Amino acid sequence: MMKELSVFVDESGDYGNYLIHSPYYIVILIFHDQSVSITENIAALDQALKYITLPVKKIHVGPLIRREDEYRYYTRDLRIKVFRRMFAFAQKVPFTFQTFVLEKKTLEDRIAWNTKLTKAIGAFIKENIQYFLEFDVIKVYYDKGQHDLTVVILTIFNTLLNKIEFKPAKHINYRLLQIADLVCTLQLLSIKAAAKTLSASELSFFESYRVLKKNYLKIIEKKRFKRK
């Protein structure tokens, strides 16, 4: 039987010049060994969300927390129910993750941006090359939201690894892409919590810095990829 690794890619922030409301650019890679089925986990999540009257097929955590877009008319109680169900799903699913954070004000131009991101992701893969070589095929799923990131990911994986398949994917079709979105958002919240810069809507959603750290940030950190 072929051994297959799925890699789900997501990002937070704008790709480009420094903006005061978007000082960081975060890229996340979610790793899932396809030999371990998550079909039952997905069915359990779908069942848990069944009676919630939100658009639950695709969970977009940032707007859910900030009460934006399709979630703007829903109460905190309803939104926190969806968030907790999604977080519980993430706890149970067997995956690991790695994040790469760029502080935008330290980057002079797009070339510096791409170079730093390429070096960071490339170094991570090289440090863990034996793990990746265990798999017969690696499938990379990304929605191609940022052209530069698409090029960086394709270049790195095809240069350092063999048997790579790139799969353009929509969040609505993959719960693991939604997990990537969840973890990416939590990574940003972790940075903001450390700097005490959470917005009023974020702080209201989680009630306090302590609740955010204890109930979510520390727990999800256990899923971080550990060097093989």
C-alpha positions in Angstrom: 0.0 0.0 0.0 1.3 3.4 -0.9 2.0 5.7 2.0 0.5 9.2 1.4 1.0 12.5 3.2 -1.5 15.4 2.8 -0.2 18.9 3.3 -2.8 21.6 3.7 -1.6 25.2 3.3 -3.2 28.4 4.6 -2.2 31.9 5.4 -3.2 34.9 7.5 -2.5 38.5 6.5 -1.9 40.4 3.3 1.0 39.5 1.1 2.8 42.8 0.4 3.7 46.0 2.1 3.4 46.6 5.8 0.1 47.9 7.0 -0.7 48.9 10.6 -3.8 46.6 10.7 -1.8 43.7 9.2 1.7 43.7 10.6 2.3 40.0 10.2 2.1 37.4 7.4 1.6 33.8 8.7 1.8 30.7 6.7 0.7 27.3 8.1 1.3 23.8 7.0 -1.0 21.0 8.3 0.3 17.5 7.9 -1.9 14.4 7.8 -0.9 10.8 7.2 -3.7 9.5 5.0 -3.3 6.0 6.4 -5.1 7.3 9.5 -8.8 7.8 8.6 -10.6 10.9 9.9 -14.0 9.9 8.3 -15.6 9.3 11.7 -14.3 12.6 13.0 -15.7 14.5 10.1 -19.1 12.7 10.5 -19.1 13.6 14.3 -18.4 17.2 13.5 -21.1 17.4 10.9 -23.6 15.9 13.4 -22.5 18.3 16.1 -23.1 21.2 13.8 -26.3 19.9 12.4 -28.7 21.9 14.6 -26.8 25.2 14.5 -28.3 27.6 12.1 -25.0 29.1 10.9 -23.5 28.4 7.4 -21.5 25.5 8.9 -20.3 23.7 5.7 -17.3 26.1 5.7 -16.1 27.4 9.0 -14.1 30.6 8.6 -12.7 31.2 12.1 -11.5 34.9 11.9 -14.9 36.3 10.8 -16.6 34.0 13.3 -14.6 35.4 16.2 -14.9 39.1 15.0 -18.6 38.8 14.1 -18.0 39.7 10.4 -19.3 38.7 7.0 -21.8 35.9 7.2 -21.5 35.8 11.0 -22.4 39.4 11.6 -26.0 38.8 12.7 -25.3 36.0 15.1 -24.8 36.2 18.8 -21.6 35.4 20.7 -23.3 32.3 22.3 -24.1 30.8 18.9 -20.6 31.7 17.5 -18.8 30.2 20.4 -20.7 27.0 20.0 -19.5 26.7 16.5 -15.9 27.6 17.5 -15.9 25.0 20.3 -17.1 22.3 18.1 -14.5 23.1 15.5 -11.8 23.2 18.1 -12.9 19.9 19.6 -12.7 18.4 16.1 -9.1 19.8 15.7 -8.2 18.2 19.1 -9.3 14.8 18.0 -8.0 14.7 14.5 -4.5 13.2 14.1 -2.5 16.0 12.5 0.6 18.1 13.1 1.3 21.7 12.0 4.1 24.1 11.5 3.8 27.9 11.3 6.1 30.5 9.6 5.7 34.1 10.7 7.0 37.1 8.8 7.1 40.5 10.5 6.3 42.7 7.5 7.9 45.9 8.6 11.3 44.1 8.5 11.0 43.3 4.8 12.1 45.8 2.3 10.4 44.5 -0.8 8.7 41.5 -2.4 12.0 39.8 -3.2 13.1 39.9 0.5 9.6 38.7 1.4 9.8 35.6 -0.9 13.4 34.9 0.0 12.8 34.8 3.7 9.7 32.6 3.4 11.5 30.2 1.0 14.4 29.9 3.3 12.3 29.3 6.4 10.1 26.6 4.8 13.0 25.0 3.0 15.0 24.8 6.2 12.1 23.1 8.0 11.8 20.5 5.3 15.5 19.8 5.2 15.6 19.4 9.0 12.9 16.8 8.8 13.7 15.3 5.4 13.7 11.7 6.7 10.1 12.1 7.8 8.9 13.3 4.4 10.9 10.6 2.6 8.8 8.0 4.4 5.9 8.8 2.1 5.5 7.5 -1.5 3.5 10.6 -2.5 2.9 14.0 -0.9 -0.2 15.9 -1.9 -0.3 19.6 -1.3 -3.7 21.3 -1.0 -4.0 25.1 -1.3 -6.6 27.4 -2.7 -4.1 29.5 -4.6 -5.2 32.6 -2.7 -1.8 34.2 -2.9 0.1 33.8 -6.2 3.5 34.4 -4.6 2.9 31.8 -1.9 1.7 29.3 -4.5 5.0 29.7 -6.3 7.1 29.4 -3.1 5.3 26.2 -2.0 5.5 24.6 -5.5 9.2 25.5 -5.8 10.2 24.2 -2.4 8.4 21.0 -2.4 9.3 20.1 -6.0 13.0 20.9 -5.4 13.5 19.1 -2.1 11.0 16.2 -2.5 9.9 13.6 -5.0 6.4 12.6 -6.1 4.7 15.8 -5.3 1.1 16.4 -6.4 -0.4 20.0 -6.1 -4.1 20.0 -5.6 -5.9 23.4 -5.9 -8.6 23.1 -3.2 -11.5 25.1 -1.8 -12.0 25.4 1.9 -15.6 24.3 1.7 -14.6 20.9 0.5 -11.9 20.0 3.0 -12.3 20.1 6.8 -8.5 20.0 7.2 -8.2 23.2 5.3 -10.6 24.6 7.8 -8.4 23.3 10.6 -5.5 25.1 8.9 -7.6 28.3 9.0 -8.3 27.7 12.7 -4.7 27.1 13.7 -3.5 30.0 11.6 -6.0 32.3 13.4 -4.9 31.0 16.8 -1.3 31.6 15.9 -2.1 35.2 15.1 -4.1 35.5 18.3 -1.1 34.1 20.2 1.1 36.9 18.9 -1.5 39.5 19.6 -2.1 38.1 23.1 1.6 38.3 23.9 1.7 41.9 22.8 -1.6 42.7 24.6 -3.1 43.9 21.3 -6.2 41.8 21.0 -9.2 43.7 19.5 -12.3 44.4 21.6 -14.3 41.9 19.5 -11.5 39.2 20.0 -11.3 39.9 23.7 -15.1 39.8 24.1 -15.3 36.5 22.3 -12.7 34.7 24.5 -13.7 36.7 27.7 -10.0 37.2 28.7 -6.4 36.6 27.8 -6.3 33.8 30.4 -9.2 31.9 28.9 -7.7 32.2 25.4 -4.3 30.9 26.5 -5.4 28.2 28.9 -8.4 26.8 26.9 -7.1 27.1 23.3 -3.5 28.3 22.7 -1.8 25.8 25.1 -3.9 22.9 23.9 -3.4 23.5 20.2 0.3 23.9 20.7 0.5 20.2 21.5 -0.2 19.5 17.8 2.9 21.4 16.6 5.2 19.3 14.5 8.1 17.8 16.5 11.4 17.1 14.8 11.8 13.5 13.8 
